[in-house]
Amino acid sequence: MTTSPPRPDQHSPPRRRDTVRADVLASLVVFLVAVPLSLGIALASGAPLMAGLIAAVVGGIVAGLLGGTPLQVSGPAAGLTVVVAEMVARFGWQVTCLITAGAGLLQILFGLVRIARFSQAIPPAVVHGMLAGIGVTIALSQLHVVLGGSPPTGAVAALVELPGALAGIAPGPALAGLATIALLLLWPRLPRRMRLVPGHLVAVTAVTALALPFTGIPRVDLPGGLLEAVTLPTLLPDVPWAAVLGGMLTIALVASVESLLSAVAVDRMHSGPRSNPDRELIGQGAANTLSGVLGGLPVTGVIVRSSTNVAAGARTRASAVLHGLWIALFGIVLVGVIELIPMAALGGLLVVVGVQLVKPSDIRGARAHGELLVYLGTVAGVLLLNLLEGVIIGLVLAGLVMLHRAARARVRIVEPDGAAPWRVVVEGSLSFLSVPALSRTLAGVPADVPVRLELVVDYLDHTAFDHLDAWTARRRASGGEVTVTEPGARDGLDGPTLHRYATWSQWQEVDHTPHAPLLAGVAAYHSDAAELVRPTLEGLAHGQAPKGLLLCCADSRVQPNLITRSGPGDLFTVQNVGNLVAGTSVHAALQYATEVLRVPLIAVCGHSGCGAMRGLLDGAPEPGDALGDWLSAGVSSLEALRAGHPVARHAFAAGYGEVEALAMVNVAVQLAVLRARDVDAALMGLYFDIPTARVLVLDEEAQEFRAAE
């Protein structure tokens, strides 16, 4: 069974009319999500409520036009509420606006000096701990609003005052707030068709409608429309300027990190153009500068709105800009509607938003990587002190964990069951600090037994090397048998180089029996890798949750896990001749991956020197032959090449031959086939250039394969 060739127009970019329609529809969906969130974040920040809408308008339009992440949507974010609330309480609103504008100028400077790459060095445990601390603080403070009171500043104060708030609970606001929370928790569990309207909008709208007949429930109070809310910041405040500059730096750093993390997440959701992080900082800085000048909250890239934008089918940055225009129209024309919203409904919305910032997956990830202490320390610092000091605590703990790992190697002896050698396994970083423990362990090995010393280390300094070399030499001199293996480095301290990705013939003696190489590989796996990978496989024994499906060629030189550095459970892999989306087996794999495993990404990978592409160019076997029947599914790729497909033009211009150009075009054509099937996953095209061992990524906007960044 083969897939019918796609029409020629499937290779061309989407029509402009379709793109405009998709962006308009996506912008409306994001607008419906952004309005209640913007109002709620302003409430949690202690700022005028209209400041949230001002920031949403400026973030959508300015960051949407100037930012480096086309499908990212910017606006006020929960991650900055704690910082802004502290500054409003300390300096007042107008000075806080000045701080926001100054932070924007710093972000522009960050982008101009190309500092974005350094944000990648911040450990995820610190970032996730920071967001969790912010989430807990928001939830605790807004719980007071749900109960009919005012939000205290800081998590500690909110927790201390909570018993009093419970004692003086106001029934009306409490019912409105709890109803909002209940609807938000229930909404994701409803059938998919019922969830077409965003849950945030449904909850706030429904509770507002139910609360209309009741008086005595505090509601949003606005002094006027969006235009009347525009206020200029204080230019020369009579406050400590060192504290003001510190606030600018804090907002600039937190907003930059949150925007860049959101940009990375957005890139993973679609197969379109990738982010330019330095341009993203410039766009975010321009938005924050203008937002501060106009009296708005700080702006960042917001993952909730951005993911909604991608899921709603946005194709260009126009969707983010349009969503900002809709919010501006709403804030000017429909102020009376906003004033009907109960404050407790916004408080309930923020309680759920805050709780959702504490993600169990982040905690599991920190624990799996041995960084749970870093995560918890950051959370505690944010809750007990403030955001900046909490992040500093997290970074210090991350440094201490790194030093602890660098100074400690894990050394263990594995006694054999039978005639196999004794195994001494050394893991981690083996430095001079670990030599005493290593020496004690080696002394425990009997003198007359064969020993296999396995160095599974990422660092081996001269002192540790010298100690091992001397111990090995002494043991061999006394007639003992010692084998030293260092996966990825050397076969013995004084032996030849053994590369981690060597072929069978490079690390074993040649045996001409057909099954010998495979059996030798299995034996080496049991000896070197089985115990190391066993904990991972135990966790996968009852199910899988791969991060994507990779369709690549069956060519023996294309190793999916090698070129993606993936491990067990990471990829659902399908290989066939020519990486074609054809045949029952491929369609079944696609259905299983998307409908059962729910993979978020499907990647198609071609490669240089592909025999299937060469066969197509040479005329391929006649139909009726099994190989000929199969390759008929690739005829559309050959036709696209001869019709001057843009990918082919770029490939020829870059000096690639006809086989390589066809392999690249074939990737683009197979992606078009997948789009025609309307698969529920992001798509990506890859190309493995065997002579250079490089993997290129298809830039679908430019229709060109480029080096992976």
C-alpha positions as CSV (number, residue, x, y, z in Angstrom):
1,M,0.0,0.0,0.0
2,T,1.5,3.4,-1.0
3,T,0.6,6.9,-0.4
4,S,-0.7,8.8,-3.4
5,P,1.7,11.5,-4.5
6,P,0.9,15.0,-3.2
7,R,-0.2,17.7,-5.6
8,P,2.5,20.1,-6.7
9,D,0.9,22.9,-4.7
10,Q,1.5,21.0,-1.5
11,H,5.1,21.9,-1.7
12,S,4.5,25.6,-1.9
13,P,4.0,27.9,1.0
14,P,0.5,28.4,2.3
15,R,-1.6,30.9,0.5
16,R,-1.6,34.4,2.0
17,R,-5.4,34.3,2.5
18,D,-5.2,31.1,4.5
19,T,-2.3,32.5,6.6
20,V,-4.3,35.7,7.4
21,R,-7.4,33.7,8.3
22,A,-5.4,31.4,10.6
23,D,-3.7,34.3,12.3
24,V,-6.9,36.2,12.9
25,L,-8.6,33.2,14.4
26,A,-5.6,32.5,16.6
27,S,-5.4,36.1,17.8
28,L,-9.1,36.0,18.9
29,V,-8.5,32.8,21.0
30,V,-5.4,34.3,22.6
31,F,-7.3,37.6,23.3
32,L,-9.9,35.7,25.2
33,V,-7.2,34.0,27.4
34,A,-5.2,37.2,27.9
35,V,-7.9,39.6,29.2
36,P,-8.7,37.8,32.5
37,L,-5.1,36.8,33.1
38,S,-3.9,40.4,32.6
39,L,-6.4,41.7,35.0
40,G,-5.6,39.0,37.6
41,I,-1.9,39.6,37.3
42,A,-2.4,43.3,37.9
43,L,-4.4,42.5,41.0
44,A,-1.7,40.2,42.3
45,S,0.9,42.8,41.7
46,G,-0.9,45.5,43.6
47,A,-1.0,47.7,40.5
48,P,-3.9,49.5,38.9
49,L,-6.0,46.9,37.0
50,M,-5.7,48.8,33.8
51,A,-1.9,48.5,34.0
52,G,-2.4,44.8,33.1
53,L,-4.3,45.6,29.9
54,I,-1.8,48.3,29.0
55,A,1.0,45.8,29.3
56,A,-0.9,43.2,27.3
57,V,-1.5,45.7,24.5
58,V,2.1,46.9,24.4
59,G,3.5,43.3,24.8
60,G,1.3,42.0,22.0
61,I,2.0,44.8,19.5
62,V,5.6,45.9,20.3
63,A,7.2,42.6,21.3
64,G,5.1,40.9,18.6
65,L,6.6,43.1,15.9
66,L,10.2,43.4,17.2
67,G,10.7,40.2,19.1
68,G,12.8,37.2,17.8
69,T,10.2,34.5,18.4
70,P,7.5,34.8,15.7
71,L,4.8,32.8,17.5
72,Q,5.5,33.9,21.0
73,V,2.9,36.1,22.7
74,S,4.0,38.6,25.3
75,G,2.3,40.5,28.1
76,P,2.2,40.7,31.9
77,A,3.3,37.4,33.5
78,A,2.8,35.7,36.8
79,G,6.5,35.2,37.2
80,L,7.0,38.9,38.0
81,T,4.1,39.5,40.3
82,V,6.1,39.0,43.5
83,V,8.8,41.5,42.4
84,V,6.4,44.1,41.2
85,A,4.2,43.8,44.4
86,E,7.3,44.5,46.5
87,M,8.3,47.5,44.5
88,V,4.8,48.9,44.5
89,A,4.6,48.6,48.3
90,R,8.1,50.1,48.7
91,F,8.2,52.9,46.0
92,G,4.6,53.4,44.8
93,W,3.2,52.8,41.4
94,Q,4.7,55.7,39.4
95,V,8.3,54.9,40.5
96,T,7.6,51.2,39.7
97,C,6.7,52.3,36.2
98,L,10.1,54.1,36.0
99,I,11.8,50.9,37.1
100,T,9.9,49.0,34.4
101,A,11.0,51.4,31.7
102,G,14.6,51.2,32.9
103,A,14.5,47.5,32.9
104,G,13.4,47.6,29.3
105,L,16.4,49.7,28.4
106,L,18.7,47.2,30.1
107,Q,17.1,44.4,28.1
108,I,17.8,46.2,24.9
109,L,21.4,46.5,26.0
110,F,21.5,42.8,26.8
111,G,20.3,42.0,23.3
112,L,22.8,44.4,21.6
113,V,25.7,42.8,23.4
114,R,24.4,39.3,22.7
115,I,24.1,38.2,26.3
116,A,21.2,35.9,25.7
117,R,23.4,32.8,25.3
118,F,24.4,33.1,29.0
119,S,20.9,32.6,30.2
120,Q,21.3,29.0,29.0
121,A,23.8,28.4,31.8
122,I,21.1,28.9,34.5
123,P,20.3,25.4,35.9
124,P,16.7,24.4,35.2
125,A,16.3,23.5,38.9
126,V,16.9,27.2,39.8
127,V,14.4,28.5,37.2
128,H,11.7,25.9,38.1
129,G,12.3,26.6,41.8
130,M,11.9,30.3,41.2
131,L,8.6,29.8,39.4
132,A,7.4,27.4,42.0
133,G,8.2,29.9,44.8
134,I,6.4,32.6,42.8
135,G,3.4,30.3,42.3
136,V,3.1,29.5,46.0
137,T,3.3,33.2,46.9
138,I,0.6,34.1,44.4
139,A,-1.7,31.3,45.6
140,L,-1.3,32.2,49.2
141,S,-1.8,35.9,48.8
142,Q,-4.8,35.5,46.4
143,L,-6.5,33.1,48.7
144,H,-7.1,36.1,50.9
145,V,-8.9,37.8,48.0
146,V,-11.0,34.7,47.5
147,L,-12.0,34.9,51.2
148,G,-13.0,38.5,50.8
149,G,-9.9,40.2,52.2
150,S,-6.9,42.0,50.8
151,P,-3.8,40.2,49.5
152,P,-0.8,40.5,51.9
153,T,2.7,41.2,50.6
154,G,4.9,38.1,50.7
155,A,4.3,34.4,51.3
156,V,5.2,34.5,55.0
157,A,2.7,37.3,55.8
158,A,0.0,35.6,53.7
159,L,0.5,32.4,55.6
160,V,0.6,34.1,59.1
161,E,-2.6,36.1,58.3
162,L,-4.5,33.2,56.8
163,P,-6.2,32.0,60.1
164,G,-7.6,35.4,60.6
165,A,-8.8,35.5,57.0
166,L,-10.6,32.2,57.5
167,A,-12.2,33.4,60.7
168,G,-13.5,36.5,58.9
169,I,-14.6,34.9,55.7
170,A,-17.1,36.8,53.5
171,P,-19.6,34.3,52.1
172,G,-20.3,36.1,48.8
173,P,-16.7,36.6,47.6
174,A,-15.8,33.1,48.9
175,L,-18.5,31.5,46.8
176,A,-17.5,33.4,43.7
177,G,-13.8,32.6,44.2
178,L,-14.3,28.9,45.0
179,A,-16.7,28.6,42.0
180,T,-14.0,30.0,39.8
181,I,-11.4,27.6,41.1
182,A,-13.8,24.6,40.7
183,L,-14.6,25.6,37.1
184,L,-10.9,26.0,36.2
185,L,-10.1,22.5,37.7
186,L,-13.0,20.9,36.0
187,W,-12.6,22.4,32.6
188,P,-9.5,20.3,31.4
189,R,-11.4,17.1,32.3
190,L,-14.3,17.8,30.0
191,P,-14.5,16.4,26.4
192,R,-12.2,18.1,23.9
193,R,-15.1,19.6,21.9
194,M,-16.4,21.4,24.9
195,R,-13.0,22.9,25.6
196,L,-12.8,25.0,22.4
197,V,-13.4,28.1,24.5
198,P,-10.5,28.9,27.0
199,G,-11.2,27.8,30.5
200,H,-10.0,31.1,32.0
201,L,-12.6,33.0,30.1
202,V,-15.4,30.5,30.8
203,A,-14.7,30.6,34.6
204,V,-14.5,34.3,34.9
205,T,-17.5,34.9,32.6
206,A,-19.7,32.3,34.3
207,V,-19.0,33.5,37.8
208,T,-19.5,37.1,36.8
209,A,-22.9,36.2,35.3
210,L,-23.9,34.3,38.4
211,A,-22.9,37.1,40.7
212,L,-24.8,39.8,38.8
213,P,-27.9,39.7,41.0
214,F,-25.9,39.9,44.3
215,T,-24.8,43.1,45.9
216,G,-22.0,43.4,48.5
217,I,-19.5,41.4,46.4
218,P,-16.4,43.6,45.7
219,R,-16.0,44.1,41.9
220,V,-13.3,45.5,39.7
221,D,-13.3,49.3,40.0
222,L,-11.7,51.2,37.2
223,P,-11.2,55.0,37.1
224,G,-11.9,55.1,33.4
225,G,-11.0,53.5,30.1
226,L,-7.7,52.3,28.8
227,L,-6.7,55.7,27.5
228,E,-7.5,57.4,30.8
229,A,-5.3,54.9,32.6
230,V,-2.2,55.9,30.8
231,T,0.1,57.6,33.3
232,L,3.7,58.8,33.0
233,P,6.3,57.6,35.4
234,T,8.0,59.8,38.0
235,L,11.3,60.8,36.4
236,L,13.2,62.0,39.4
237,P,11.8,60.2,42.5
238,D,12.9,61.1,46.0
239,V,13.9,57.5,46.8
240,P,17.2,55.6,47.2
241,W,18.5,55.4,43.6
242,A,20.6,52.3,44.4
243,A,17.4,50.4,45.2
244,V,15.7,51.7,42.0
245,L,18.6,50.5,39.9
246,G,18.6,47.2,41.7
247,G,14.9,46.9,40.9
248,M,15.6,47.6,37.2
249,L,18.3,44.9,37.1
250,T,16.0,42.4,38.9
251,I,13.1,42.9,36.5
252,A,15.4,42.9,33.5
253,L,17.0,39.6,34.5
254,V,13.8,37.8,35.5
255,A,11.9,39.1,32.5
256,S,14.7,38.1,30.1
257,V,15.1,34.6,31.5
258,E,11.3,33.9,31.5
259,S,11.0,35.2,27.9
260,L,13.9,33.1,26.6
261,L,12.6,30.0,28.4
262,S,9.2,30.6,26.9
263,A,10.8,31.1,23.5
264,V,12.6,27.7,23.8
265,A,9.3,26.0,24.7
266,V,7.5,27.7,21.8
267,D,10.2,26.5,19.3
268,R,9.5,22.9,20.4
269,M,5.8,23.3,19.6
270,H,6.0,24.0,15.9
271,S,8.3,23.4,12.9
272,G,8.4,26.9,11.6
273,P,11.2,29.5,12.0
274,R,13.4,29.2,15.1
275,S,13.9,32.0,17.7
276,N,16.6,34.6,17.6
277,P,17.3,35.1,21.3
278,D,19.1,38.4,21.0
279,R,16.4,39.9,18.9
280,E,13.9,38.6,21.4
281,L,15.6,40.5,24.2
282,I,15.6,43.7,22.1
283,G,11.9,43.3,21.4
284,Q,11.0,42.5,25.0
285,G,13.1,45.5,26.1
286,A,11.3,47.9,23.7
287,A,8.0,46.6,25.0
288,N,9.0,47.0,28.7
289,T,10.3,50.5,28.0
290,L,7.0,51.6,26.4
291,S,4.9,49.8,28.9
292,G,6.6,51.6,31.8
293,V,6.3,55.0,30.1
294,L,2.6,54.4,29.6
295,G,1.9,53.1,33.1
296,G,1.8,49.4,32.4
297,L,3.1,46.3,34.1
298,P,6.4,44.6,33.1
299,V,6.2,42.4,30.0
300,T,7.6,39.0,29.3
301,G,7.0,36.2,26.9
302,V,4.2,34.2,28.4
303,I,4.0,30.4,27.8
304,V,0.3,30.1,28.5
305,R,-0.6,32.6,25.8
306,S,2.1,31.4,23.4
307,S,1.1,27.8,23.6
308,T,-2.5,28.8,23.1
309,N,-1.4,30.8,20.0
310,V,0.4,27.8,18.5
311,A,-2.4,25.4,19.3
312,A,-4.9,27.7,17.7
313,G,-3.1,27.5,14.4
314,A,-1.1,30.8,14.3
315,R,1.4,31.0,11.4
316,T,3.1,34.4,11.8
317,R,3.8,37.1,14.3
318,A,0.6,38.9,13.1
319,S,-1.5,36.8,15.5
320,A,0.3,38.3,18.5
321,V,0.0,41.8,17.2
322,L,-3.7,41.4,16.4
323,H,-4.4,40.0,19.9
324,G,-2.9,43.2,21.3
325,L,-5.2,45.3,19.1
326,W,-8.3,43.3,20.3
327,I,-7.3,44.0,23.9
328,A,-6.9,47.7,23.2
329,L,-10.4,47.8,21.6
330,F,-11.8,45.9,24.6
331,G,-10.2,48.2,27.1
332,I,-11.5,51.3,25.4
333,V,-15.0,50.2,24.4
334,L,-16.0,47.6,27.0
335,V,-14.8,49.1,30.3
336,G,-18.3,48.6,31.8
337,V,-18.0,44.8,31.2
338,I,-14.7,44.6,33.1
339,E,-16.3,46.4,36.1
340,L,-18.8,43.6,36.5
341,I,-16.1,41.0,37.3
342,P,-16.0,40.1,41.0
343,M,-12.5,40.6,42.5
344,A,-12.8,37.1,44.1
345,A,-13.2,35.6,40.6
346,L,-9.8,37.1,39.6
347,G,-8.4,35.9,42.9
348,G,-9.6,32.4,42.2
349,L,-8.1,32.5,38.8
350,L,-4.7,33.5,40.2
351,V,-4.8,30.8,42.9
352,V,-5.1,28.2,40.1
353,V,-2.4,29.9,38.0
354,G,-0.1,30.0,41.0
355,V,-0.6,26.3,41.9
356,Q,0.1,25.4,38.3
357,L,3.5,27.0,38.5
358,V,4.5,24.2,40.9
359,K,4.8,21.3,38.5
360,P,5.4,17.8,39.6
361,S,7.3,17.1,36.4
362,D,9.9,19.8,37.5
363,I,10.3,18.2,40.9
364,R,10.7,14.7,39.3
365,G,13.3,16.1,36.9
366,A,15.3,17.9,39.6
367,R,15.3,14.6,41.7
368,A,16.3,12.5,38.7
369,H,19.3,14.8,38.0
370,G,20.3,15.0,41.7
371,E,19.3,18.6,42.0
372,L,16.3,18.4,44.3
373,L,18.2,20.3,47.0
374,V,18.8,23.2,44.5
375,Y,15.1,23.2,43.6
376,L,13.9,23.2,47.2
377,G,16.5,25.8,48.3
378,T,15.4,28.2,45.5
379,V,11.7,27.7,46.5
380,A,12.5,28.4,50.2
381,G,14.6,31.4,49.4
382,V,11.9,33.0,47.2
383,L,9.2,32.3,49.9
384,L,11.2,33.4,53.0
385,L,13.3,36.2,51.5
386,N,12.6,37.5,48.0
387,L,12.9,36.5,44.4
388,L,16.4,37.7,43.7
389,E,17.9,36.3,46.9
390,G,16.1,33.0,46.3
391,V,17.7,32.7,42.9
392,I,21.1,33.6,44.3
393,I,20.6,30.8,46.9
394,G,19.7,28.4,44.2
395,L,22.8,29.3,42.1
396,V,25.0,28.9,45.2
397,L,23.5,25.5,45.9
398,A,23.9,24.5,42.2
399,G,27.6,25.4,42.5
400,L,28.1,23.4,45.7
401,V,26.4,20.4,44.1
402,M,28.7,20.7,41.1
403,L,31.8,20.9,43.4
404,H,30.5,17.9,45.4
405,R,30.2,15.9,42.2
406,A,33.6,17.0,40.9
407,A,35.2,16.0,44.2
408,R,33.6,12.6,44.6
409,A,33.8,9.5,42.5
410,R,31.6,6.4,43.1
411,V,33.7,3.3,43.5
412,R,32.2,-0.1,44.0
413,I,33.3,-3.8,43.7
414,V,31.1,-6.3,41.9
415,E,31.9,-9.9,42.9
416,P,31.4,-12.5,40.1
417,D,29.0,-15.4,40.3
418,G,31.4,-17.9,38.6
419,A,34.6,-17.7,36.6
420,A,34.1,-14.2,35.4
421,P,36.5,-11.5,36.6
422,W,36.0,-9.3,39.5
423,R,34.7,-5.9,38.5
424,V,35.7,-2.6,40.0
425,V,33.4,0.1,38.7
426,V,34.4,3.8,39.0
427,E,31.7,6.4,38.1
428,G,31.7,10.2,38.1
429,S,34.7,12.5,38.2
430,L,37.9,10.9,39.3
431,S,40.3,13.5,40.7
432,F,43.0,13.6,43.4
433,L,40.3,14.1,46.0
434,S,38.9,10.6,45.3
435,V,42.2,8.7,45.4
436,P,42.0,7.7,49.1
437,A,38.6,6.1,48.6
438,L,39.8,4.5,45.4
439,S,42.9,3.1,47.1
440,R,40.8,1.6,49.9
441,T,38.5,-0.1,47.4
442,L,41.3,-1.5,45.2
443,A,43.0,-2.9,48.3
444,G,39.9,-5.0,48.9
445,V,40.3,-7.0,45.7
446,P,41.9,-10.4,46.3
447,A,45.4,-10.7,44.9
448,D,44.9,-13.9,42.8
449,V,41.8,-13.1,40.9
450,P,41.3,-11.5,37.4
451,V,40.0,-7.9,37.6
452,R,38.1,-5.8,35.2
453,L,38.5,-2.1,36.0
454,E,35.7,-0.1,34.4
455,L,36.2,3.6,34.3
456,V,32.8,5.2,33.6
457,V,34.1,8.7,34.3
458,D,33.7,12.1,32.8
459,Y,37.0,13.4,34.1
460,L,40.2,11.7,35.1
461,D,43.0,13.9,36.4
462,H,46.7,13.2,36.4
463,T,46.9,12.1,40.1
464,A,44.1,9.5,39.7
465,F,45.5,8.3,36.4
466,D,49.0,7.8,37.9
467,H,47.5,5.9,40.9
468,L,45.5,3.6,38.6
469,D,48.4,3.1,36.2
470,A,50.8,2.2,39.1
471,W,48.3,-0.2,40.6
472,T,47.6,-1.9,37.3
473,A,51.4,-2.2,36.6
474,R,52.1,-3.8,40.0
475,R,49.3,-6.3,39.7
476,R,50.3,-7.3,36.2
477,A,54.0,-7.6,37.3
478,S,52.9,-10.1,40.0
479,G,51.1,-12.2,37.4
480,G,47.6,-10.9,37.9
481,E,45.2,-10.3,35.1
482,V,43.8,-6.8,34.8
483,T,41.6,-5.4,32.1
484,V,40.9,-1.7,32.1
485,T,38.0,-0.3,30.1
486,E,37.0,3.4,29.8
487,P,33.9,3.6,27.6
488,G,34.3,6.5,25.1
489,A,38.0,6.8,25.8
490,R,40.6,4.0,25.9
491,D,40.7,0.2,26.1
492,G,43.2,0.2,28.9
493,L,45.3,3.0,30.5
494,D,48.1,2.2,28.1
495,G,46.1,0.7,25.3
496,P,44.7,2.0,22.0
497,T,41.9,4.5,21.6
498,L,38.4,3.0,21.8
499,H,35.8,5.5,20.6
500,R,32.3,5.4,22.1
501,Y,30.8,5.2,18.6
502,A,33.2,2.7,17.0
503,T,31.9,0.0,14.7
504,W,32.2,-3.7,15.6
505,S,35.3,-4.1,13.4
506,Q,37.1,-1.3,15.3
507,W,36.9,-2.8,18.8
508,Q,36.7,-6.5,18.3
509,E,38.8,-9.1,16.5
510,V,37.3,-10.0,13.1
511,D,35.3,-13.3,13.1
512,H,34.0,-14.5,9.7
513,T,31.0,-16.3,11.1
514,P,27.8,-14.3,10.4
515,H,26.5,-14.1,13.9
516,A,29.8,-13.4,15.7
517,P,29.8,-9.5,15.5
518,L,26.2,-9.3,16.8
519,L,26.9,-11.7,19.6
520,A,30.1,-9.8,20.5
521,G,28.1,-6.6,20.6
522,V,25.5,-8.2,22.9
523,A,28.2,-9.5,25.2
524,A,29.8,-6.0,25.3
525,Y,26.5,-4.5,26.1
526,H,26.0,-6.8,29.0
527,S,29.5,-6.1,30.3
528,D,29.7,-2.4,29.8
529,A,26.2,-0.9,29.6
530,A,23.4,-3.1,30.9
531,E,23.9,-2.2,34.5
532,L,24.2,1.5,33.7
533,V,21.0,1.6,31.7
534,R,19.0,-0.8,33.9
535,P,17.6,2.0,36.2
536,T,16.3,3.9,33.2
537,L,14.7,0.8,31.7
538,E,13.1,-0.2,35.0
539,G,11.3,3.1,35.0
540,L,10.1,2.4,31.4
541,A,9.1,-1.2,32.0
542,H,5.4,-0.3,32.3
543,G,5.0,2.2,29.6
544,Q,6.6,4.7,27.3
545,A,6.2,8.5,26.7
546,P,8.5,9.3,23.8
547,K,9.2,13.0,23.0
548,G,8.8,12.4,19.3
549,L,8.6,10.1,16.3
550,L,11.6,9.9,14.0
551,L,11.1,8.6,10.5
552,C,14.5,7.9,8.9
553,C,16.1,5.7,6.3
554,A,17.0,2.1,7.0
555,D,20.6,2.8,5.8
556,S,23.0,1.1,8.2
557,R,25.0,4.4,8.5
558,V,22.0,6.3,9.9
559,Q,21.8,5.6,13.6
560,P,18.8,7.5,15.1
561,N,19.9,7.4,18.7
562,L,23.4,8.4,17.7
563,I,22.6,11.5,15.6
564,T,20.0,12.7,18.2
565,R,21.9,11.7,21.3
566,S,18.7,10.1,22.6
567,G,18.3,7.2,24.9
568,P,15.7,4.6,25.9
569,G,12.2,6.0,25.9
570,D,13.1,9.2,24.0
571,L,12.1,8.4,20.4
572,F,9.5,6.3,18.7
573,T,11.6,5.3,15.6
574,V,10.4,4.1,12.2
575,Q,13.0,3.2,9.5
576,N,12.4,2.3,5.9
577,V,14.1,2.6,2.5
578,G,14.1,6.2,1.6
579,N,12.3,7.5,4.8
580,L,9.0,7.5,2.9
581,V,5.5,8.1,4.4
582,A,4.1,5.1,2.7
583,G,2.8,1.7,3.4
584,T,0.6,0.2,6.1
585,S,3.4,-0.2,8.6
586,V,4.3,3.5,8.5
587,H,0.7,4.6,8.7
588,A,0.1,2.3,11.7
589,A,3.2,3.7,13.4
590,L,1.9,7.2,12.8
591,Q,-1.5,6.4,14.2
592,Y,-0.1,4.7,17.3
593,A,2.4,7.5,17.9
594,T,-0.1,10.3,17.6
595,E,-3.3,8.8,19.0
596,V,-1.9,6.5,21.7
597,L,1.5,7.9,22.7
598,R,0.5,11.5,21.9
599,V,4.0,12.4,20.6
600,P,4.3,16.2,20.3
601,L,6.8,16.1,17.4
602,I,7.3,14.1,14.1
603,A,10.6,14.4,12.4
604,V,11.6,13.1,9.0
605,C,15.3,12.6,8.4
606,G,17.0,12.0,5.0
607,H,20.7,11.5,4.5
608,S,23.5,11.8,2.0
609,G,24.4,9.0,-0.4
610,C,20.9,7.5,-0.1
611,G,20.5,4.4,-2.3
612,A,16.8,5.0,-2.6
613,M,17.3,8.5,-4.0
614,R,20.0,7.2,-6.3
615,G,17.6,4.5,-7.5
616,L,14.9,7.1,-8.3
617,L,17.4,9.1,-10.3
618,D,18.6,6.0,-12.2
619,G,15.0,5.0,-13.1
620,A,14.4,2.5,-10.2
621,P,13.2,-1.1,-10.7
622,E,10.1,-1.7,-12.7
623,P,6.7,-1.8,-10.9
624,G,5.9,-5.4,-9.9
625,D,9.3,-5.7,-8.3
626,A,9.0,-5.2,-4.5
627,L,11.6,-2.5,-4.4
628,G,10.1,-0.8,-7.4
629,D,6.7,-0.8,-5.9
630,W,8.0,0.8,-2.7
631,L,10.0,3.5,-4.5
632,S,7.0,4.6,-6.5
633,A,6.0,6.5,-3.4
634,G,9.1,8.6,-3.9
635,V,8.3,9.6,-7.5
636,S,6.6,12.8,-6.3
637,S,9.9,13.8,-4.7
638,L,11.7,13.3,-8.0
639,E,9.1,15.3,-9.8
640,A,9.5,18.1,-7.3
641,L,13.2,18.1,-7.8
642,R,12.9,18.4,-11.6
643,A,10.2,21.1,-11.2
644,G,12.8,23.3,-9.3
645,H,11.7,22.8,-5.7
646,P,13.2,25.7,-3.6
647,V,15.0,23.2,-1.3
648,A,16.7,21.8,-4.4
649,R,17.8,25.3,-5.6
650,H,19.4,26.0,-2.2
651,A,21.0,22.6,-2.1
652,F,22.6,23.0,-5.5
653,A,23.7,26.5,-4.6
654,A,25.4,25.1,-1.5
655,G,27.4,22.6,-3.7
656,Y,25.4,19.4,-3.0
657,G,25.1,16.8,-5.7
658,E,21.9,15.6,-7.3
659,V,21.4,12.6,-4.9
660,E,21.8,14.8,-1.9
661,A,19.5,17.5,-3.3
662,L,16.8,14.8,-4.0
663,A,17.2,13.5,-0.4
664,M,16.6,17.0,0.9
665,V,13.6,17.6,-1.4
666,N,12.3,14.2,-0.3
667,V,12.2,15.3,3.3
668,A,10.2,18.4,2.4
669,V,7.8,16.3,0.3
670,Q,7.3,13.7,3.1
671,L,6.5,16.6,5.5
672,A,3.9,17.8,3.0
673,V,2.4,14.3,2.9
674,L,2.1,14.4,6.7
675,R,0.5,17.8,6.6
676,A,-2.1,16.5,4.2
677,R,-2.9,13.7,6.7
678,D,-3.4,16.5,9.3
679,V,-1.3,14.8,11.9
680,D,-1.7,16.1,15.4
681,A,1.9,17.0,16.1
682,A,4.6,19.5,15.2
683,L,6.7,18.6,12.2
684,M,10.5,18.9,11.6
685,G,12.8,18.1,8.7
686,L,16.3,16.8,9.2
687,Y,19.2,15.8,6.9
688,F,22.2,13.7,8.0
689,D,25.3,14.6,6.0
690,I,27.4,11.4,6.5
691,P,30.9,12.6,5.3
692,T,30.8,15.5,7.8
693,A,28.7,13.7,10.5
694,R,26.6,16.9,10.7
695,V,22.8,17.0,11.1
696,L,21.0,19.9,9.3
697,V,17.6,21.2,10.0
698,L,15.0,22.3,7.5
699,D,14.1,26.0,7.8
700,E,10.7,25.8,6.3
701,E,10.3,29.6,5.8
702,A,13.5,29.8,3.8
703,Q,13.1,26.2,2.3
704,E,16.7,25.5,3.1
705,F,18.6,23.1,5.3
706,R,20.8,24.8,7.8
707,A,23.1,23.8,10.6
708,A,21.3,23.0,13.9
709,E,21.8,25.7,16.5
